[in-house]
Amino acid sequence: MSTPGNNSQNYYVTTFYQFKNLPDPNQVKSDLEQKAVDLNVKGLIIIGTEGFNATVSCSTLLGFESFKNFIRDYFTIPELFFKDSISQKSPFRRFKVKIREEIVTLGTPELVPNNKENHHLSPAEWNKVLKEENDFLLIDTRNWYETKIGTFKGAVNPGIDKFTEFPEYVEKHSIPKDKKMLIFCTGGIRCEKGILELQRQGFENVFQLNGGIINYIKEYPNDQFEGECFVFDHRVALDQDLAPTEKYGLCPHCGQPSSVEIECKRCDTHELICEDCAHLEWKKDTCSKNCAYQYELHPESKAPRQIRPFEVERQREVALMNPSPL
């Protein structure tokens, strides 16, 4: 894993998942929370009786590698696949473990992958199909707003708001059962369950991208994937070098990826809002839901710039790294 320059704080980030029977998720939650405190790890881990799905970060390489080793040992999975990257922006403010019925919600808890190869294509095999074959259907299984900032060339966007809508999308579009289908997602876990749903519907000639977009970009940057890859943390998206985006933010009004620059007419804050909100009269000139509400009520009034939670956290981190002399 390459390391950026030493003039700024680095955060070591990894995403990983495994379908594995966990009889006592509450005990797992407690153990993970304690280890995260010990190693100053932040992030989100979703656990359930079917396994775990995680993205975590640490500001030290020692803590980062120690946590990964803990995960391997705790779950007795020495070969667990970690997708690592480095960020100069803190992806998370805190550590959370959430217990859910499904670790990726498709609405089909009875469908649990067995972790054996199920028509997985490596990035190299995926590239070969995209470049050398013509008769296949390439489907982006992510939510519609994720696809707006980047996807594979020629991919079909189902336009779904959430993954639970994917089975119905396939059912309604009368795709021939023998059609060769390629499906992909951010890190691979959606496709692990998505391919089971497709096979249940009678599709057998269907393949999934192993490790998802993140694994593909690591091996083939600036190739068949165009744009950037949306992620559900403070990095917002990853560019073709797997570095945090410098182009997009999260729209303060709706949470979509945003790139339209504005100066808030209520508090003069420089902000990025999305293209959709930029066309709405009561949102297009404000930096937050509160400013939008107050500006609509009192357009002549001003307010001081708002300090965001992540700015407070960053100030604390800087203070800890650079203590004042006695």
Stockholm file with secondary structure:
# STOCKHOLM 1.0

chainA/1-326         MSTPGNNSQNYYVTTFYQFKNLPDPNQVKSDLEQKAVDLNVKGLIIIGTEGFNATVSCSTLLGFESFKNFIRDYFTIPELFFKDSISQKSPFRRFKVKIREEIVTLGTPELVPNNKENHHLSPAEWNKVLKEENDFLLIDTRNWYETKIGTFKGAVNPGIDKFTEFPEYVEKHSIPKDKKMLIFCTGGIRCEKGILELQRQGFENVFQLNGGIINYIKEYPNDQFEGECFVFDHRVALDQDLAPTEKYGLCPHCGQPSSVEIECKRCDTHELICEDCAHLEWKKDTCSKNCAYQYELHPESKAPRQIRPFEVERQREVALMNPSPL
#=GR chainA/1-326 SS CCCCCTTSCCEEEEEEEEECCCSCHHHHHHHHHHHHHHHTEEEEEEEETTEEEEEEEESSHHHHHHHHHHHHHHTTCTTCCCEEEEESSCSCSSEEEEECSCSSCCSCTTCCCCSSCSSEECHHHHHHHHHHCCSCEEEECSCHHHHTTEEETTCBCCCCSSGGGHHHHHHHTTCCTTCCEEEECSSSHHHHHHHHHHHHTTCCSEEEETTHHHHHHHHSTTSSEEECEECSSTTCEECTTSCBCSSCEECTTTCSEECEEEECTTTCCEEEECTTGGGSTTTTTCSSHHHHHHHHHCTTCCCCCCCCHHHHHHHHHHHHHSCCCC
#=GC SS_cons         CCCCCTTSCCEEEEEEEEECCCSCHHHHHHHHHHHHHHHTEEEEEEEETTEEEEEEEESSHHHHHHHHHHHHHHTTCTTCCCEEEEESSCSCSSEEEEECSCSSCCSCTTCCCCSSCSSEECHHHHHHHHHHCCSCEEEECSCHHHHTTEEETTCBCCCCSSGGGHHHHHHHTTCCTTCCEEEECSSSHHHHHHHHHHHHTTCCSEEEETTHHHHHHHHSTTSSEEECEECSSTTCEECTTSCBCSSCEECTTTCSEECEEEECTTTCCEEEECTTGGGSTTTTTCSSHHHHHHHHHCTTCCCCCCCCHHHHHHHHHHHHHSCCCC
//
